[in-house]
Amino acid sequence: MSDASSAEEAHLKVGKSTSTADSIKSFIAGGAGGVAAVLVGHPFDLTKTRLQTAAPGTYTGAMDVVRKALARDGVTGLYRGVVPPLLGVTPIFAVSFWAYDMSKLLILGLTPNRTNKELSIAELATAGFLSAIPTTLVTAPVERAKVLLQVQGQGQGGPVYNGVLDVVKHLYKEGGIRSVFRGSAATVARDGPGSAAYFAAYEVTKKLLTPAGSSPSDLNLGAIIMAGGAAGVAMWSIAIPPDVLKSRIQSAPTGTYSGFLDCARKTIAVDGVAALWKGLGPAMARAFPANAATFLGVEASKKLMDRFF
């Protein structure tokens, strides 16, 4: 009896240790994927944000944004505002991928009598949606600083902020922690459904690309790139309207909007429904390469860690 009890206790310890190790790996791999995404996707993101927030007539299209950014600041102009996402992207993506894996375990834990341990598409989407909730705690302030840095210099005046720390200092002085986290509701509105589509599309595409008799974990890098790119396209296909509102809320002077719905009403009243789709071109252009890079970084990091740890 004592031996059986000891064996069971040892098994539980091993299981707990393995679960902790997997959680750490998910966290680290997510961060690595995020860095890859920023390096590939930031110029597209800057173009999208400027199209979304500029006054009507400022730009004729995405290429006009790029031309004016290059003329004003050179190549480095395309990476204006890159510091906040680079500083924040590791925890953002780390928390996102960790929360996604934890959400999948939660769903399995809440359905102990299931006969199939493979999650359905709806369950994968639910896990993706849940992952956006803790991630917003990091995403909202980082994106607030990034958006403000990206849109400065569009008017007649010069830059207002000298860098990410200057942004945070000014925001806190202006309105405290509430100002720093402005746009959190809009971030959840974007990233909840977006993450649901993101992770579900990735898992489904991986399964479709897996040869009969093989495991999705054995897919080659080309298949991972395709699945990651498809995930990005799926996310941004539905995330643009809330992203437009998030960018406007986060870049507008204090008091411009009372909230997410107020921003939606005023945006449609002034610029029409089409304004909710501003930035779709650069967002979709960025979606495939940036998210292919993300999942490539995640999967490569996991395989590397599995090899050595």
C-alpha positions as CSV (number, residue, x, y, z in Angstrom):
1,M,0.0,0.0,0.0
2,S,2.8,2.3,0.9
3,D,4.7,1.5,-2.3
4,A,1.6,2.1,-4.4
5,S,1.1,5.5,-2.6
6,S,4.7,6.5,-3.2
7,A,4.5,5.5,-6.8
8,E,1.4,7.5,-7.3
9,E,2.9,10.5,-5.6
10,A,6.0,10.3,-7.8
11,H,3.8,10.1,-10.9
12,L,2.0,13.2,-9.8
13,K,5.2,15.1,-9.2
14,V,6.6,14.1,-12.6
15,G,3.3,15.2,-14.3
16,K,3.4,18.5,-12.5
17,S,7.0,19.0,-13.4
18,T,6.3,18.2,-17.0
19,S,3.3,20.6,-17.1
20,T,5.4,23.4,-15.6
21,A,8.2,22.8,-18.1
22,D,5.7,22.8,-21.0
23,S,4.3,26.1,-19.7
24,I,7.7,27.7,-19.5
25,K,8.5,26.5,-23.1
26,S,5.2,27.9,-24.4
27,F,6.0,31.2,-22.7
28,I,9.6,31.4,-24.2
29,A,8.5,30.2,-27.6
30,G,5.7,32.8,-27.8
31,G,8.2,35.5,-27.0
32,A,10.6,34.3,-29.8
33,G,7.7,34.2,-32.2
34,G,6.7,37.7,-31.3
35,V,10.1,39.2,-31.9
36,A,10.1,37.6,-35.4
37,A,6.7,39.0,-36.1
38,V,7.7,42.6,-35.2
39,L,10.9,42.5,-37.3
40,V,9.0,41.4,-40.4
41,G,5.7,43.2,-39.8
42,H,6.3,46.6,-38.3
43,P,6.5,48.6,-41.6
44,F,3.1,47.2,-42.6
45,D,1.7,48.0,-39.1
46,L,3.0,51.6,-39.2
47,T,1.4,52.1,-42.6
48,K,-1.9,50.6,-41.4
49,T,-2.0,52.8,-38.3
50,R,-1.3,56.0,-40.2
51,L,-4.0,55.3,-42.7
52,Q,-6.5,54.6,-39.9
53,T,-5.8,57.8,-37.9
54,A,-4.9,60.4,-40.5
55,A,-7.4,63.1,-41.6
56,P,-9.2,62.4,-44.8
57,G,-7.1,63.4,-47.8
58,T,-3.7,63.1,-46.0
59,Y,-2.8,59.9,-47.9
60,T,-4.0,58.5,-51.2
61,G,-3.2,54.9,-50.1
62,A,-0.7,52.6,-48.5
63,M,2.1,53.3,-50.9
64,D,1.6,57.1,-50.4
65,V,2.2,56.5,-46.6
66,V,5.4,54.6,-47.4
67,R,6.7,57.3,-49.8
68,K,6.1,60.1,-47.4
69,A,7.6,58.2,-44.5
70,L,10.7,57.5,-46.6
71,A,10.9,61.1,-47.8
72,R,10.6,62.4,-44.2
73,D,12.7,60.0,-42.2
74,G,14.4,57.6,-44.6
75,V,14.2,53.8,-44.1
76,T,14.2,54.2,-40.3
77,G,10.9,56.1,-40.7
78,L,9.3,52.8,-41.5
79,Y,10.3,51.5,-38.1
80,R,9.1,54.5,-36.1
81,G,7.3,53.3,-33.0
82,V,9.1,49.9,-33.1
83,V,10.6,50.1,-29.6
84,P,7.3,49.7,-27.7
85,P,6.3,46.5,-29.6
86,L,9.9,45.1,-29.4
87,L,9.9,45.8,-25.7
88,G,6.4,44.6,-25.2
89,V,6.2,41.9,-27.8
90,T,8.1,39.3,-25.8
91,P,5.6,39.4,-22.9
92,I,2.6,39.9,-25.2
93,F,3.2,36.9,-27.4
94,A,4.7,34.9,-24.5
95,V,1.5,35.5,-22.5
96,S,-0.7,34.8,-25.5
97,F,0.8,31.4,-26.4
98,W,1.1,30.4,-22.7
99,A,-2.6,31.5,-22.1
100,Y,-3.7,29.6,-25.2
101,D,-2.0,26.3,-24.0
102,M,-3.4,26.9,-20.5
103,S,-6.9,27.5,-22.0
104,K,-6.7,24.2,-23.9
105,L,-5.8,22.4,-20.7
106,L,-8.7,24.2,-18.9
107,I,-11.2,23.0,-21.5
108,L,-9.9,19.4,-21.2
109,G,-10.1,19.7,-17.4
110,L,-13.8,20.9,-17.6
111,T,-14.7,17.9,-19.9
112,P,-13.1,15.0,-18.0
113,N,-15.5,12.3,-19.5
114,R,-14.7,13.1,-23.1
115,T,-13.7,10.1,-25.3
116,N,-11.6,12.2,-27.7
117,K,-8.8,14.3,-26.3
118,E,-8.5,16.2,-29.5
119,L,-10.2,19.6,-29.2
120,S,-12.9,20.6,-31.7
121,I,-12.6,23.7,-33.9
122,A,-15.1,25.4,-31.6
123,E,-13.0,24.5,-28.5
124,L,-9.8,25.7,-30.1
125,A,-11.5,29.0,-31.0
126,T,-12.7,29.3,-27.4
127,A,-9.2,28.7,-26.1
128,G,-8.0,31.3,-28.5
129,F,-10.6,33.8,-27.3
130,L,-9.7,33.2,-23.6
131,S,-6.0,33.7,-24.4
132,A,-6.7,37.4,-25.3
133,I,-8.0,38.3,-21.8
134,P,-4.7,38.1,-19.8
135,T,-2.8,39.2,-22.9
136,T,-4.6,42.5,-23.0
137,L,-3.0,43.5,-19.7
138,V,0.3,43.8,-21.6
139,T,-1.0,44.6,-25.1
140,A,-3.2,47.7,-24.3
141,P,-0.4,50.0,-22.8
142,V,2.2,48.8,-25.3
143,E,-0.1,49.5,-28.3
144,R,-1.2,52.9,-26.8
145,A,2.5,54.0,-26.8
146,K,3.2,52.5,-30.2
147,V,0.2,54.2,-31.8
148,L,1.1,57.6,-30.4
149,L,4.7,57.2,-31.7
150,Q,3.5,56.0,-35.1
151,V,1.1,58.9,-35.7
152,Q,3.2,61.8,-34.5
153,G,4.7,63.9,-37.3
154,Q,1.6,63.5,-39.6
155,G,0.5,67.1,-39.0
156,Q,2.3,70.4,-39.2
157,G,4.0,70.2,-35.8
158,G,7.1,68.1,-35.0
159,P,7.2,65.0,-32.9
160,V,5.7,65.3,-29.4
161,Y,7.4,62.4,-27.8
162,N,11.1,61.4,-27.6
163,G,10.6,57.7,-27.1
164,V,8.5,55.1,-25.4
165,L,9.5,56.1,-21.9
166,D,8.6,59.7,-22.7
167,V,5.2,58.5,-23.9
168,V,4.4,56.6,-20.8
169,K,5.6,59.5,-18.6
170,H,3.4,62.0,-20.4
171,L,0.4,59.6,-20.4
172,Y,0.7,58.9,-16.7
173,K,1.1,62.6,-15.9
174,E,-1.9,63.4,-18.1
175,G,-4.4,60.9,-16.7
176,G,-2.7,58.3,-14.5
177,I,-2.9,54.6,-15.1
178,R,-6.3,55.0,-16.8
179,S,-4.6,57.0,-19.6
180,V,-1.9,54.5,-20.0
181,F,-4.5,51.7,-20.4
182,R,-6.9,53.7,-22.7
183,G,-8.2,51.4,-25.4
184,S,-8.3,48.2,-23.3
185,A,-11.9,47.4,-24.1
186,A,-11.2,48.0,-27.8
187,T,-8.2,45.8,-27.6
188,V,-10.3,42.9,-26.2
189,A,-12.9,43.5,-28.8
190,R,-10.2,43.1,-31.5
191,D,-8.1,40.4,-29.9
192,G,-10.9,38.1,-28.5
193,P,-12.5,37.2,-31.8
194,G,-9.2,37.7,-33.6
195,S,-7.3,35.2,-31.4
196,A,-10.2,32.8,-31.7
197,A,-9.8,32.8,-35.5
198,Y,-6.0,33.0,-35.3
199,F,-5.4,29.8,-33.3
200,A,-8.3,27.8,-34.8
201,A,-7.1,28.6,-38.3
202,Y,-3.5,27.6,-37.4
203,E,-4.5,24.3,-35.9
204,V,-7.0,23.5,-38.7
205,T,-4.5,24.4,-41.5
206,K,-1.8,22.3,-39.8
207,K,-4.1,19.3,-39.7
208,L,-5.1,19.8,-43.4
209,L,-1.4,19.9,-44.4
210,T,-0.5,16.8,-42.3
211,P,-0.1,13.6,-44.5
212,A,-2.1,10.6,-43.5
213,G,-0.5,8.6,-40.7
214,S,1.7,11.5,-39.7
215,S,1.5,14.0,-36.8
216,P,1.1,17.8,-37.1
217,S,4.1,18.1,-34.8
218,D,6.3,16.6,-37.6
219,L,5.4,19.1,-40.3
220,N,8.2,20.7,-42.2
221,L,9.0,24.4,-42.0
222,G,7.2,25.2,-45.3
223,A,3.9,23.8,-43.9
224,I,4.4,25.8,-40.6
225,I,4.9,28.9,-42.7
226,M,1.7,28.2,-44.7
227,A,-0.3,27.5,-41.5
228,G,1.0,30.6,-39.7
229,G,0.3,32.8,-42.7
230,A,-3.2,31.4,-42.9
231,A,-3.7,32.2,-39.2
232,G,-2.7,35.8,-39.7
233,V,-5.1,36.2,-42.7
234,A,-8.0,34.7,-40.7
235,M,-7.4,37.0,-37.8
236,W,-7.1,40.3,-39.7
237,S,-10.1,39.4,-41.9
238,I,-12.3,40.1,-38.8
239,A,-10.1,42.3,-36.6
240,I,-9.8,45.4,-38.8
241,P,-13.0,47.3,-37.6
242,P,-12.2,47.0,-33.9
243,D,-8.5,47.8,-34.7
244,V,-9.5,51.0,-36.4
245,L,-11.5,52.1,-33.4
246,K,-8.7,51.0,-31.0
247,S,-6.2,53.1,-33.0
248,R,-8.5,56.2,-32.9
249,I,-9.2,55.9,-29.2
250,Q,-5.6,55.5,-28.3
251,S,-4.3,58.3,-30.5
252,A,-7.1,60.9,-29.9
253,P,-6.9,63.7,-27.3
254,T,-8.4,63.0,-24.0
255,G,-12.2,63.4,-24.1
256,T,-12.6,62.9,-27.8
257,Y,-14.5,59.6,-27.3
258,S,-16.4,58.4,-24.2
259,G,-15.8,54.8,-25.2
260,F,-15.7,52.1,-27.9
261,L,-19.3,52.5,-29.1
262,D,-19.0,56.3,-29.0
263,C,-15.9,56.1,-31.2
264,A,-17.8,53.8,-33.6
265,R,-20.7,56.1,-33.9
266,K,-18.6,59.2,-34.5
267,T,-16.3,57.4,-37.0
268,I,-19.3,56.3,-39.1
269,A,-21.0,59.7,-38.8
270,V,-17.9,61.6,-40.0
271,D,-16.2,59.2,-42.4
272,G,-18.8,56.6,-43.2
273,V,-18.8,52.8,-42.7
274,A,-15.9,52.4,-45.1
275,A,-13.7,54.1,-42.5
276,L,-14.0,51.0,-40.3
277,W,-12.0,49.1,-43.0
278,K,-9.2,51.7,-43.3
279,G,-5.8,50.0,-43.2
280,L,-7.1,46.7,-44.5
281,G,-4.6,46.6,-47.4
282,P,-1.4,46.9,-45.3
283,A,-2.9,44.8,-42.5
284,M,-3.6,41.9,-45.0
285,A,-0.2,42.5,-46.7
286,R,1.4,42.1,-43.2
287,A,-0.8,39.3,-42.0
288,F,0.8,36.4,-44.0
289,P,4.6,37.2,-43.6
290,A,4.4,38.5,-40.1
291,N,2.4,35.6,-38.7
292,A,4.3,33.0,-40.8
293,A,7.4,34.4,-39.0
294,T,5.6,34.2,-35.7
295,F,4.7,30.5,-35.8
296,L,8.0,29.7,-37.4
297,G,9.7,31.3,-34.4
298,V,7.4,29.5,-32.0
299,E,7.7,26.0,-33.5
300,A,11.5,26.3,-34.1
301,S,12.0,27.5,-30.5
302,K,9.9,24.6,-29.1
303,K,11.9,22.0,-31.1
304,L,15.1,23.6,-30.0
305,M,14.0,23.5,-26.3
306,D,12.7,20.0,-26.6
307,R,16.1,18.9,-27.9
308,F,18.1,20.4,-25.0
309,F,15.6,20.4,-22.1
